[in-house]
Every structure is written in structure tokens, then in C-alpha cells.
């Protein structure tokens, strides 16, 4: 995204990216995800964030 005049807005965006990264990492390592079938996992990921599915599969 381009630069925003508001510092607080940019900070919020950065925090969002950080949270997504944290969530992605924890989701992959949690036992609940591992026990889920790939099909259900895919549906949940599509609902939350389609990009998340690709990042999990690429590993």
C-alpha cells in the first residue's frame, strides 16, 4: 500500500500484518489443525483468508 499521511493508520496496518503472520504460524503448528481433514481446513482458510491457504500449502 502507498504511504498514508496518518502515522496511526500505518501503524495499524503494520500490526495487522504482524497479527496475520503470528496467527498463520500458530495455526500450522496447533494440533487442532493437524487433526482436521484437509477438506475442512481448506474451507476454513477460504472463509478467513484465501492467501493463507496458499502459504500453508507452499511449505
PDBQT receptor file of N, H, CA, C and O in Angstrom, charges set to zero:
ATOM      1  N   UNK A   1       0.837  -1.195   0.000  1.00  0.00    +0.000 N 
ATOM      2  CA  UNK A   1       0.000   0.000   0.000  1.00  0.00    +0.000 C 
ATOM      3  C   UNK A   1       0.877   1.251   0.000  1.00  0.00    +0.000 C 
ATOM      4  O   UNK A   1       2.029   1.212   0.432  1.00  0.00    +0.000 OA
ATOM      5  N   UNK A   2       0.321   2.363  -0.489  1.00  0.00    +0.000 N 
ATOM      6  H   UNK A   2      -0.615   2.395  -0.841  1.00  0.00    +0.000 HD
ATOM      7  CA  UNK A   2       1.066   3.606  -0.525  1.00  0.00    +0.000 C 
ATOM      8  C   UNK A   2       1.195   4.215   0.854  1.00  0.00    +0.000 C 
ATOM      9  O   UNK A   2       0.593   3.740   1.817  1.00  0.00    +0.000 OA
ATOM     10  N   UNK A   3       1.990   5.276   0.940  1.00  0.00    +0.000 N 
ATOM     11  H   UNK A   3       2.479   5.662   0.158  1.00  0.00    +0.000 HD
ATOM     12  CA  UNK A   3       2.195   5.925   2.242  1.00  0.00    +0.000 C 
ATOM     13  C   UNK A   3       0.924   6.660   2.646  1.00  0.00    +0.000 C 
ATOM     14  O   UNK A   3       0.253   7.264   1.810  1.00  0.00    +0.000 OA
ATOM     15  N   UNK A   4       0.602   6.605   3.928  1.00  0.00    +0.000 N 
ATOM     16  H   UNK A   4       1.147   6.114   4.608  1.00  0.00    +0.000 HD
ATOM     17  CA  UNK A   4      -0.564   7.330   4.431  1.00  0.00    +0.000 C 
ATOM     18  C   UNK A   4      -0.086   8.512   5.251  1.00  0.00    +0.000 C 
ATOM     19  O   UNK A   4       0.956   8.443   5.903  1.00  0.00    +0.000 OA
ATOM     20  N   UNK A   5      -0.848   9.598   5.219  1.00  0.00    +0.000 N 
ATOM     21  H   UNK A   5      -1.695   9.654   4.690  1.00  0.00    +0.000 HD
ATOM     22  CA  UNK A   5      -0.451  10.790   5.956  1.00  0.00    +0.000 C 
ATOM     23  C   UNK A   5      -0.572  10.565   7.459  1.00  0.00    +0.000 C 
ATOM     24  O   UNK A   5       0.137  11.196   8.243  1.00  0.00    +0.000 OA
ATOM     25  N   UNK A   6      -1.466   9.668   7.859  1.00  0.00    +0.000 N 
ATOM     26  H   UNK A   6      -2.042   9.156   7.222  1.00  0.00    +0.000 HD
ATOM     27  CA  UNK A   6      -1.665   9.414   9.292  1.00  0.00    +0.000 C 
ATOM     28  C   UNK A   6      -0.713   8.317   9.762  1.00  0.00    +0.000 C 
ATOM     29  O   UNK A   6      -0.692   7.216   9.212  1.00  0.00    +0.000 OA
ATOM     30  N   UNK A   7       0.066   8.635  10.781  1.00  0.00    +0.000 N 
ATOM     31  H   UNK A   7       0.049   9.529  11.228  1.00  0.00    +0.000 HD
ATOM     32  CA  UNK A   7       1.003   7.639  11.314  1.00  0.00    +0.000 C 
ATOM     33  C   UNK A   7       0.243   6.483  11.955  1.00  0.00    +0.000 C 
ATOM     34  O   UNK A   7       0.609   5.319  11.793  1.00  0.00    +0.000 OA
ATOM     35  N   UNK A   8      -0.820   6.818  12.685  1.00  0.00    +0.000 N 
ATOM     36  H   UNK A   8      -1.117   7.764  12.817  1.00  0.00    +0.000 HD
ATOM     37  CA  UNK A   8      -1.578   5.787  13.408  1.00  0.00    +0.000 C 
ATOM     38  C   UNK A   8      -2.147   4.754  12.433  1.00  0.00    +0.000 C 
ATOM     39  O   UNK A   8      -2.178   3.560  12.734  1.00  0.00    +0.000 OA
ATOM     40  N   UNK A   9      -2.591   5.214  11.279  1.00  0.00    +0.000 N 
ATOM     41  H   UNK A   9      -2.567   6.184  11.035  1.00  0.00    +0.000 HD
ATOM     42  CA  UNK A   9      -3.155   4.310  10.282  1.00  0.00    +0.000 C 
ATOM     43  C   UNK A   9      -2.091   3.329   9.789  1.00  0.00    +0.000 C 
ATOM     44  O   UNK A   9      -2.343   2.127   9.703  1.00  0.00    +0.000 OA
ATOM     45  N   UNK A  10      -0.927   3.833   9.473  1.00  0.00    +0.000 N 
ATOM     46  H   UNK A  10      -0.722   4.810   9.543  1.00  0.00    +0.000 HD
ATOM     47  CA  UNK A  10       0.167   2.977   9.018  1.00  0.00    +0.000 C 
ATOM     48  C   UNK A  10       0.549   1.971  10.082  1.00  0.00    +0.000 C 
ATOM     49  O   UNK A  10       0.838   0.811   9.785  1.00  0.00    +0.000 OA
ATOM     50  N   UNK A  11       0.548   2.428  11.331  1.00  0.00    +0.000 N 
ATOM     51  H   UNK A  11       0.313   3.370  11.571  1.00  0.00    +0.000 HD
ATOM     52  CA  UNK A  11       0.880   1.525  12.436  1.00  0.00    +0.000 C 
ATOM     53  C   UNK A  11      -0.143   0.406  12.517  1.00  0.00    +0.000 C 
ATOM     54  O   UNK A  11       0.211  -0.753  12.730  1.00  0.00    +0.000 OA
ATOM     55  N   UNK A  12      -1.414   0.753  12.345  1.00  0.00    +0.000 N 
ATOM     56  H   UNK A  12      -1.702   1.695  12.172  1.00  0.00    +0.000 HD
ATOM     57  CA  UNK A  12      -2.479  -0.253  12.417  1.00  0.00    +0.000 C 
ATOM     58  C   UNK A  12      -2.287  -1.299  11.325  1.00  0.00    +0.000 C 
ATOM     59  O   UNK A  12      -2.457  -2.495  11.564  1.00  0.00    +0.000 OA
ATOM     60  N   UNK A  13      -1.934  -0.846  10.131  1.00  0.00    +0.000 N 
ATOM     61  H   UNK A  13      -1.796   0.125   9.937  1.00  0.00    +0.000 HD
ATOM     62  CA  UNK A  13      -1.713  -1.780   9.023  1.00  0.00    +0.000 C 
ATOM     63  C   UNK A  13      -0.560  -2.724   9.349  1.00  0.00    +0.000 C 
ATOM     64  O   UNK A  13      -0.644  -3.931   9.120  1.00  0.00    +0.000 OA
ATOM     65  N   UNK A  14       0.526  -2.150   9.891  1.00  0.00    +0.000 N 
ATOM     66  H   UNK A  14       0.594  -1.169  10.077  1.00  0.00    +0.000 HD
ATOM     67  CA  UNK A  14       1.675  -2.983  10.258  1.00  0.00    +0.000 C 
ATOM     68  C   UNK A  14       1.274  -4.022  11.293  1.00  0.00    +0.000 C 
ATOM     69  O   UNK A  14       1.664  -5.186  11.202  1.00  0.00    +0.000 OA
ATOM     70  N   UNK A  15       0.486  -3.591  12.286  1.00  0.00    +0.000 N 
ATOM     71  H   UNK A  15       0.169  -2.645  12.360  1.00  0.00    +0.000 HD
ATOM     72  CA  UNK A  15       0.056  -4.518  13.331  1.00  0.00    +0.000 C 
ATOM     73  C   UNK A  15      -0.792  -5.635  12.741  1.00  0.00    +0.000 C 
ATOM     74  O   UNK A  15      -0.675  -6.789  13.154  1.00  0.00    +0.000 OA
ATOM     75  N   UNK A  16      -1.646  -5.299  11.780  1.00  0.00    +0.000 N 
ATOM     76  H   UNK A  16      -1.741  -4.362  11.445  1.00  0.00    +0.000 HD
ATOM     77  CA  UNK A  16      -2.481  -6.318  11.136  1.00  0.00    +0.000 C 
ATOM     78  C   UNK A  16      -1.603  -7.380  10.476  1.00  0.00    +0.000 C 
ATOM     79  O   UNK A  16      -1.843  -8.577  10.633  1.00  0.00    +0.000 OA
ATOM     80  N   UNK A  17      -0.592  -6.940   9.743  1.00  0.00    +0.000 N 
ATOM     81  H   UNK A  17      -0.397  -5.968   9.615  1.00  0.00    +0.000 HD
ATOM     82  CA  UNK A  17       0.294  -7.898   9.070  1.00  0.00    +0.000 C 
ATOM     83  C   UNK A  17       0.999  -8.785  10.088  1.00  0.00    +0.000 C 
ATOM     84  O   UNK A  17       1.156  -9.989   9.888  1.00  0.00    +0.000 OA
ATOM     85  N   UNK A  18       1.425  -8.148  11.204  1.00  0.00    +0.000 N 
ATOM     86  H   UNK A  18       1.297  -7.169  11.366  1.00  0.00    +0.000 HD
ATOM     87  CA  UNK A  18       2.128  -8.903  12.238  1.00  0.00    +0.000 C 
ATOM     88  C   UNK A  18       1.202  -9.958  12.837  1.00  0.00    +0.000 C 
ATOM     89  O   UNK A  18       1.601 -11.101  13.058  1.00  0.00    +0.000 OA
ATOM     90  N   UNK A  19      -0.051  -9.551  13.098  1.00  0.00    +0.000 N 
ATOM     91  H   UNK A  19      -0.376  -8.622  12.919  1.00  0.00    +0.000 HD
ATOM     92  CA  UNK A  19      -1.015 -10.491  13.682  1.00  0.00    +0.000 C 
ATOM     93  C   UNK A  19      -1.305 -11.640  12.734  1.00  0.00    +0.000 C 
ATOM     94  O   UNK A  19      -1.388 -12.792  13.159  1.00  0.00    +0.000 OA
ATOM     95  N   UNK A  20      -1.459 -11.336  11.457  1.00  0.00    +0.000 N 
ATOM     96  H   UNK A  20      -1.391 -10.400  11.111  1.00  0.00    +0.000 HD
ATOM     97  CA  UNK A  20      -1.740 -12.387  10.470  1.00  0.00    +0.000 C 
ATOM     98  C   UNK A  20      -0.585 -13.385  10.447  1.00  0.00    +0.000 C 
ATOM     99  O   UNK A  20      -0.799 -14.596  10.403  1.00  0.00    +0.000 OA
ATOM    100  N   UNK A  21       0.646 -12.862  10.477  1.00  0.00    +0.000 N 
ATOM    101  H   UNK A  21       0.820 -11.878  10.513  1.00  0.00    +0.000 HD
ATOM    102  CA  UNK A  21       1.815 -13.734  10.448  1.00  0.00    +0.000 C 
ATOM    103  C   UNK A  21       1.841 -14.629  11.686  1.00  0.00    +0.000 C 
ATOM    104  O   UNK A  21       2.121 -15.824  11.599  1.00  0.00    +0.000 OA
ATOM    105  N   UNK A  22       1.542 -14.025  12.846  1.00  0.00    +0.000 N 
ATOM    106  H   UNK A  22       1.314 -13.054  12.917  1.00  0.00    +0.000 HD
ATOM    107  CA  UNK A  22       1.532 -14.801  14.093  1.00  0.00    +0.000 C 
ATOM    108  C   UNK A  22       0.470 -15.886  14.025  1.00  0.00    +0.000 C 
ATOM    109  O   UNK A  22       0.726 -17.044  14.356  1.00  0.00    +0.000 OA
ATOM    110  N   UNK A  23      -0.734 -15.495  13.589  1.00  0.00    +0.000 N 
ATOM    111  H   UNK A  23      -0.942 -14.555  13.320  1.00  0.00    +0.000 HD
ATOM    112  CA  UNK A  23      -1.845 -16.449  13.507  1.00  0.00    +0.000 C 
ATOM    113  C   UNK A  23      -1.488 -17.601  12.575  1.00  0.00    +0.000 C 
ATOM    114  O   UNK A  23      -1.724 -18.768  12.888  1.00  0.00    +0.000 OA
ATOM    115  N   UNK A  24      -0.915 -17.253  11.424  1.00  0.00    +0.000 N 
ATOM    116  H   UNK A  24      -0.724 -16.305  11.170  1.00  0.00    +0.000 HD
ATOM    117  CA  UNK A  24      -0.571 -18.272  10.429  1.00  0.00    +0.000 C 
ATOM    118  C   UNK A  24       0.384 -19.289  11.040  1.00  0.00    +0.000 C 
ATOM    119  O   UNK A  24       0.211 -20.497  10.880  1.00  0.00    +0.000 OA
ATOM    120  N   UNK A  25       1.406 -18.777  11.750  1.00  0.00    +0.000 N 
ATOM    121  H   UNK A  25       1.547 -17.796  11.881  1.00  0.00    +0.000 HD
ATOM    122  CA  UNK A  25       2.418 -19.652  12.322  1.00  0.00    +0.000 C 
ATOM    123  C   UNK A  25       1.798 -20.573  13.372  1.00  0.00    +0.000 C 
ATOM    124  O   UNK A  25       2.061 -21.776  13.394  1.00  0.00    +0.000 OA
ATOM    125  N   UNK A  26       0.969 -19.988  14.241  1.00  0.00    +0.000 N 
ATOM    126  H   UNK A  26       0.756 -19.012  14.223  1.00  0.00    +0.000 HD
ATOM    127  CA  UNK A  26       0.389 -20.787  15.325  1.00  0.00    +0.000 C 
ATOM    128  C   UNK A  26      -0.621 -21.788  14.770  1.00  0.00    +0.000 C 
ATOM    129  O   UNK A  26      -0.737 -22.905  15.275  1.00  0.00    +0.000 OA
ATOM    130  N   UNK A  27      -1.348 -21.383  13.730  1.00  0.00    +0.000 N 
ATOM    131  H   UNK A  27      -1.253 -20.476  13.320  1.00  0.00    +0.000 HD
ATOM    132  CA  UNK A  27      -2.371 -22.273  13.181  1.00  0.00    +0.000 C 
ATOM    133  C   UNK A  27      -1.725 -23.534  12.608  1.00  0.00    +0.000 C 
ATOM    134  O   UNK A  27      -2.239 -24.635  12.803  1.00  0.00    +0.000 OA
ATOM    135  N   UNK A  28      -0.617 -23.383  11.913  1.00  0.00    +0.000 N 
ATOM    136  H   UNK A  28      -0.199 -22.488  11.755  1.00  0.00    +0.000 HD
ATOM    137  CA  UNK A  28       0.044 -24.531  11.284  1.00  0.00    +0.000 C 
ATOM    138  C   UNK A  28       0.535 -25.517  12.342  1.00  0.00    +0.000 C 
ATOM    139  O   UNK A  28       0.482 -26.730  12.141  1.00  0.00    +0.000 OA
ATOM    140  N   UNK A  29       1.012 -24.988  13.471  1.00  0.00    +0.000 N 
ATOM    141  H   UNK A  29       1.054 -24.002  13.634  1.00  0.00    +0.000 HD
ATOM    142  CA  UNK A  29       1.619 -25.855  14.476  1.00  0.00    +0.000 C 
ATOM    143  C   UNK A  29       0.609 -26.414  15.482  1.00  0.00    +0.000 C 
ATOM    144  O   UNK A  29       0.943 -27.324  16.242  1.00  0.00    +0.000 OA
ATOM    145  N   UNK A  30      -0.622 -25.884  15.501  1.00  0.00    +0.000 N 
ATOM    146  H   UNK A  30      -0.893 -25.145  14.884  1.00  0.00    +0.000 HD
ATOM    147  CA  UNK A  30      -1.584 -26.356  16.501  1.00  0.00    +0.000 C 
ATOM    148  C   UNK A  30      -2.078 -27.753  16.173  1.00  0.00    +0.000 C 
ATOM    149  O   UNK A  30      -2.271 -28.071  14.999  1.00  0.00    +0.000 OA
ATOM    150  N   UNK A  31      -2.289 -28.598  17.178  1.00  0.00    +0.000 N 
ATOM    151  H   UNK A  31      -2.133 -28.339  18.131  1.00  0.00    +0.000 HD
ATOM    152  CA  UNK A  31      -2.760 -29.969  16.959  1.00  0.00    +0.000 C 
ATOM    153  C   UNK A  31      -4.166 -30.009  16.352  1.00  0.00    +0.000 C 
ATOM    154  O   UNK A  31      -4.502 -30.940  15.620  1.00  0.00    +0.000 OA
ATOM    155  N   UNK A  32      -4.985 -28.996  16.658  1.00  0.00    +0.000 N 
ATOM    156  H   UNK A  32      -4.712 -28.240  17.252  1.00  0.00    +0.000 HD
ATOM    157  CA  UNK A  32      -6.363 -28.990  16.144  1.00  0.00    +0.000 C 
ATOM    158  C   UNK A  32      -6.369 -28.968  14.619  1.00  0.00    +0.000 C 
ATOM    159  O   UNK A  32      -7.166 -29.666  13.992  1.00  0.00    +0.000 OA
ATOM    160  N   UNK A  33      -5.485 -28.169  14.019  1.00  0.00    +0.000 N 
ATOM    161  H   UNK A  33      -4.837 -27.602  14.529  1.00  0.00    +0.000 HD
ATOM    162  CA  UNK A  33      -5.427 -28.095  12.558  1.00  0.00    +0.000 C 
ATOM    163  C   UNK A  33      -4.948 -29.413  11.975  1.00  0.00    +0.000 C 
ATOM    164  O   UNK A  33      -5.451 -29.876  10.951  1.00  0.00    +0.000 OA
ATOM    165  N   UNK A  34      -3.965 -30.013  12.645  1.00  0.00    +0.000 N 
ATOM    166  H   UNK A  34      -3.556 -29.638  13.477  1.00  0.00    +0.000 HD
ATOM    167  CA  UNK A  34      -3.395 -31.263  12.150  1.00  0.00    +0.000 C 
ATOM    168  C   UNK A  34      -4.451 -32.366  12.141  1.00  0.00    +0.000 C 
ATOM    169  O   UNK A  34      -4.490 -33.197  11.234  1.00  0.00    +0.000 OA
ATOM    170  N   UNK A  35      -5.312 -32.361  13.172  1.00  0.00    +0.000 N 
ATOM    171  H   UNK A  35      -5.281 -31.686  13.909  1.00  0.00    +0.000 HD
ATOM    172  CA  UNK A  35      -6.319 -33.421  13.277  1.00  0.00    +0.000 C 
ATOM    173  C   UNK A  35      -7.473 -33.190  12.300  1.00  0.00    +0.000 C 
ATOM    174  O   UNK A  35      -8.199 -34.123  11.957  1.00  0.00    +0.000 OA
ATOM    175  N   UNK A  36      -7.637 -31.946  11.856  1.00  0.00    +0.000 N 
ATOM    176  H   UNK A  36      -7.047 -31.188  12.135  1.00  0.00    +0.000 HD
ATOM    177  CA  UNK A  36      -8.702 -31.651  10.892  1.00  0.00    +0.000 C 
ATOM    178  C   UNK A  36      -8.378 -32.260   9.531  1.00  0.00    +0.000 C 
ATOM    179  O   UNK A  36      -7.212 -32.405   9.164  1.00  0.00    +0.000 OA
ATOM    180  N   UNK A  37      -9.420 -32.610   8.795  1.00  0.00    +0.000 N 
ATOM    181  H   UNK A  37     -10.367 -32.492   9.093  1.00  0.00    +0.000 HD
ATOM    182  CA  UNK A  37      -9.191 -33.125   7.447  1.00  0.00    +0.000 C 
ATOM    183  C   UNK A  37      -8.793 -31.968   6.541  1.00  0.00    +0.000 C 
ATOM    184  O   UNK A  37      -9.208 -30.834   6.782  1.00  0.00    +0.000 OA
ATOM    185  N   UNK A  38      -7.998 -32.226   5.504  1.00  0.00    +0.000 N 
ATOM    186  H   UNK A  38      -7.661 -33.147   5.309  1.00  0.00    +0.000 HD
ATOM    187  CA  UNK A  38      -7.555 -31.161   4.590  1.00  0.00    +0.000 C 
ATOM    188  C   UNK A  38      -8.728 -30.414   3.980  1.00  0.00    +0.000 C 
ATOM    189  O   UNK A  38      -8.640 -29.215   3.714  1.00  0.00    +0.000 OA
ATOM    190  N   UNK A  39      -9.832 -31.129   3.759  1.00  0.00    +0.000 N 
ATOM    191  H   UNK A  39      -9.904 -32.103   3.975  1.00  0.00    +0.000 HD
ATOM    192  CA  UNK A  39     -11.005 -30.510   3.135  1.00  0.00    +0.000 C 
ATOM    193  C   UNK A  39     -11.584 -29.424   4.033  1.00  0.00    +0.000 C 
ATOM    194  O   UNK A  39     -11.833 -28.309   3.576  1.00  0.00    +0.000 OA
ATOM    195  N   UNK A  40     -11.801 -29.746   5.315  1.00  0.00    +0.000 N 
ATOM    196  H   UNK A  40     -11.599 -30.653   5.685  1.00  0.00    +0.000 HD
ATOM    197  CA  UNK A  40     -12.356 -28.751   6.243  1.00  0.00    +0.000 C 
ATOM    198  C   UNK A  40     -11.388 -27.596   6.408  1.00  0.00    +0.000 C 
ATOM    199  O   UNK A  40     -11.798 -26.437   6.459  1.00  0.00    +0.000 OA
ATOM    200  N   UNK A  41     -10.099 -27.914   6.490  1.00  0.00    +0.000 N 
ATOM    201  H   UNK A  41      -9.766 -28.856   6.449  1.00  0.00    +0.000 HD
ATOM    202  CA  UNK A  41      -9.069 -26.892   6.644  1.00  0.00    +0.000 C 
ATOM    203  C   UNK A  41      -9.163 -25.888   5.502  1.00  0.00    +0.000 C 
ATOM    204  O   UNK A  41      -9.077 -24.678   5.711  1.00  0.00    +0.000 OA
ATOM    205  N   UNK A  42      -9.340 -26.409   4.297  1.00  0.00    +0.000 N 
ATOM    206  H   UNK A  42      -9.410 -27.392   4.127  1.00  0.00    +0.000 HD
ATOM    207  CA  UNK A  42      -9.397 -25.550   3.119  1.00  0.00    +0.000 C 
ATOM    208  C   UNK A  42     -10.587 -24.603   3.214  1.00  0.00    +0.000 C 
ATOM    209  O   UNK A  42     -10.462 -23.414   2.922  1.00  0.00    +0.000 OA
ATOM    210  N   UNK A  43     -11.739 -25.125   3.621  1.00  0.00    +0.000 N 
ATOM    211  H   UNK A  43     -11.840 -26.091   3.859  1.00  0.00    +0.000 HD
ATOM    212  CA  UNK A  43     -12.948 -24.299   3.709  1.00  0.00    +0.000 C 
ATOM    213  C   UNK A  43     -12.743 -23.182   4.729  1.00  0.00    +0.000 C 
ATOM    214  O   UNK A  43     -13.065 -22.025   4.458  1.00  0.00    +0.000 OA
ATOM    215  N   UNK A  44     -12.210 -23.525   5.892  1.00  0.00    +0.000 N 
ATOM    216  H   UNK A  44     -11.948 -24.464   6.112  1.00  0.00    +0.000 HD
ATOM    217  CA  UNK A  44     -11.992 -22.518   6.937  1.00  0.00    +0.000 C 
ATOM    218  C   UNK A  44     -11.030 -21.449   6.440  1.00  0.00    +0.000 C 
ATOM    219  O   UNK A  44     -11.264 -20.257   6.637  1.00  0.00    +0.000 OA
ATOM    220  N   UNK A  45      -9.953 -21.872   5.800  1.00  0.00    +0.000 N 
ATOM    221  H   UNK A  45      -9.762 -22.840   5.640  1.00  0.00    +0.000 HD
ATOM    222  CA  UNK A  45      -8.972 -20.914   5.306  1.00  0.00    +0.000 C 
ATOM    223  C   UNK A  45      -9.576 -20.005   4.242  1.00  0.00    +0.000 C 
ATOM    224  O   UNK A  45      -9.262 -18.816   4.196  1.00  0.00    +0.000 OA
ATOM    225  N   UNK A  46     -10.443 -20.554   3.382  1.00  0.00    +0.000 N 
ATOM    226  H   UNK A  46     -10.699 -21.520   3.420  1.00  0.00    +0.000 HD
ATOM    227  CA  UNK A  46     -11.072 -19.721   2.345  1.00  0.00    +0.000 C 
ATOM    228  C   UNK A  46     -11.947 -18.662   2.998  1.00  0.00    +0.000 C 
ATOM    229  O   UNK A  46     -11.987 -17.518   2.546  1.00  0.00    +0.000 OA
ATOM    230  N   UNK A  47     -12.650 -19.045   4.064  1.00  0.00    +0.000 N 
ATOM    231  H   UNK A  47     -12.617 -19.975   4.431  1.00  0.00    +0.000 HD
ATOM    232  CA  UNK A  47     -13.507 -18.085   4.755  1.00  0.00    +0.000 C 
ATOM    233  C   UNK A  47     -12.681 -16.983   5.409  1.00  0.00    +0.000 C 
ATOM    234  O   UNK A  47     -13.069 -15.815   5.368  1.00  0.00    +0.000 OA
ATOM    235  N   UNK A  48     -11.558 -17.336   6.008  1.00  0.00    +0.000 N 
ATOM    236  H   UNK A  48     -11.243 -18.285   6.041  1.00  0.00    +0.000 HD
ATOM    237  CA  UNK A  48     -10.743 -16.350   6.716  1.00  0.00    +0.000 C 
ATOM    238  C   UNK A  48      -9.870 -15.568   5.748  1.00  0.00    +0.000 C 
ATOM    239  O   UNK A  48      -9.945 -14.341   5.679  1.00  0.00    +0.000 OA
ATOM    240  N   UNK A  49      -9.052 -16.279   5.010  1.00  0.00    +0.000 N 
ATOM    241  H   UNK A  49      -8.991 -17.276   5.065  1.00  0.00    +0.000 HD
ATOM    242  CA  UNK A  49      -8.133 -15.604   4.092  1.00  0.00    +0.000 C 
ATOM    243  C   UNK A  49      -7.628 -16.604   3.058  1.00  0.00    +0.000 C 
ATOM    244  O   UNK A  49      -6.970 -17.587   3.400  1.00  0.00    +0.000 OA
ATOM    245  N   UNK A  50      -7.942 -16.342   1.784  1.00  0.00    +0.000 N 
ATOM    246  H   UNK A  50      -8.476 -15.543   1.506  1.00  0.00    +0.000 HD
ATOM    247  CA  UNK A  50      -7.563 -17.280   0.725  1.00  0.00    +0.000 C 
ATOM    248  C   UNK A  50      -6.038 -17.393   0.630  1.00  0.00    +0.000 C 
ATOM    249  O   UNK A  50      -5.512 -18.475   0.368  1.00  0.00    +0.000 OA
ATOM    250  N   UNK A  51      -5.339 -16.298   0.838  1.00  0.00    +0.000 N 
ATOM    251  H   UNK A  51      -5.766 -15.419   1.050  1.00  0.00    +0.000 HD
ATOM    252  CA  UNK A  51      -3.875 -16.323   0.744  1.00  0.00    +0.000 C 
ATOM    253  C   UNK A  51      -3.272 -17.266   1.770  1.00  0.00    +0.000 C 
ATOM    254  O   UNK A  51      -2.229 -17.875   1.533  1.00  0.00    +0.000 OA
ATOM    255  N   UNK A  52      -3.951 -17.383   2.932  1.00  0.00    +0.000 N 
ATOM    256  H   UNK A  52      -4.798 -16.889   3.124  1.00  0.00    +0.000 HD
ATOM    257  CA  UNK A  52      -3.431 -18.238   3.998  1.00  0.00    +0.000 C 
ATOM    258  C   UNK A  52      -3.303 -19.674   3.499  1.00  0.00    +0.000 C 
ATOM    259  O   UNK A  52      -2.343 -20.370   3.829  1.00  0.00    +0.000 OA
ATOM    260  N   UNK A  53      -4.287 -20.114   2.693  1.00  0.00    +0.000 N 
ATOM    261  H   UNK A  53      -5.066 -19.548   2.425  1.00  0.00    +0.000 HD
ATOM    262  CA  UNK A  53      -4.276 -21.486   2.179  1.00  0.00    +0.000 C 
ATOM    263  C   UNK A  53      -3.006 -21.726   1.357  1.00  0.00    +0.000 C 
ATOM    264  O   UNK A  53      -2.334 -22.745   1.517  1.00  0.00    +0.000 OA
ATOM    265  N   UNK A  54      -2.689 -20.771   0.474  1.00  0.00    +0.000 N 
ATOM    266  H   UNK A  54      -3.235 -19.943   0.344  1.00  0.00    +0.000 HD
ATOM    267  CA  UNK A  54      -1.524 -20.942  -0.387  1.00  0.00    +0.000 C 
ATOM    268  C   UNK A  54      -0.239 -20.977   0.431  1.00  0.00    +0.000 C 
ATOM    269  O   UNK A  54       0.658 -21.772   0.152  1.00  0.00    +0.000 OA
ATOM    270  N   UNK A  55      -0.151 -20.111   1.444  1.00  0.00    +0.000 N 
ATOM    271  H   UNK A  55      -0.879 -19.464   1.671  1.00  0.00    +0.000 HD
ATOM    272  CA  UNK A  55       1.078 -20.062   2.239  1.00  0.00    +0.000 C 
ATOM    273  C   UNK A  55       1.271 -21.367   3.001  1.00  0.00    +0.000 C 
ATOM    274  O   UNK A  55       2.404 -21.815   3.178  1.00  0.00    +0.000 OA
ATOM    275  N   UNK A  56       0.185 -21.983   3.453  1.00  0.00    +0.000 N 
ATOM    276  H   UNK A  56      -0.735 -21.619   3.309  1.00  0.00    +0.000 HD
ATOM    277  CA  UNK A  56       0.296 -23.259   4.172  1.00  0.00    +0.000 C 
ATOM    278  C   UNK A  56       0.727 -24.363   3.198  1.00  0.00    +0.000 C 
ATOM    279  O   UNK A  56       1.583 -25.186   3.523  1.00  0.00    +0.000 OA
ATOM    280  N   UNK A  57       0.128 -24.371   2.007  1.00  0.00    +0.000 N 
ATOM    281  H   UNK A  57      -0.567 -23.702   1.743  1.00  0.00    +0.000 HD
ATOM    282  CA  UNK A  57       0.422 -25.430   1.045  1.00  0.00    +0.000 C 
ATOM    283  C   UNK A  57       1.838 -25.323   0.479  1.00  0.00    +0.000 C 
ATOM    284  O   UNK A  57       2.447 -26.334   0.131  1.00  0.00    +0.000 OA
ATOM    285  N   UNK A  58       2.357 -24.111   0.388  1.00  0.00    +0.000 N 
ATOM    286  H   UNK A  58       1.862 -23.289   0.671  1.00  0.00    +0.000 HD
ATOM    287  CA  UNK A  58       3.669 -23.924  -0.231  1.00  0.00    +0.000 C 
ATOM    288  C   UNK A  58       4.777 -24.490   0.651  1.00  0.00    +0.000 C 
ATOM    289  O   UNK A  58       5.863 -24.790   0.155  1.00  0.00    +0.000 OA
ATOM    290  N   UNK A  59       4.522 -24.641   1.950  1.00  0.00    +0.000 N 
ATOM    291  H   UNK A  59       3.639 -24.397   2.353  1.00  0.00    +0.000 HD
ATOM    292  CA  UNK A  59       5.564 -25.151   2.852  1.00  0.00    +0.000 C 
ATOM    293  C   UNK A  59       5.724 -26.635   2.696  1.00  0.00    +0.000 C 
ATOM    294  O   UNK A  59       6.555 -27.241   3.373  1.00  0.00    +0.000 OA
TER     295      UNK A  59
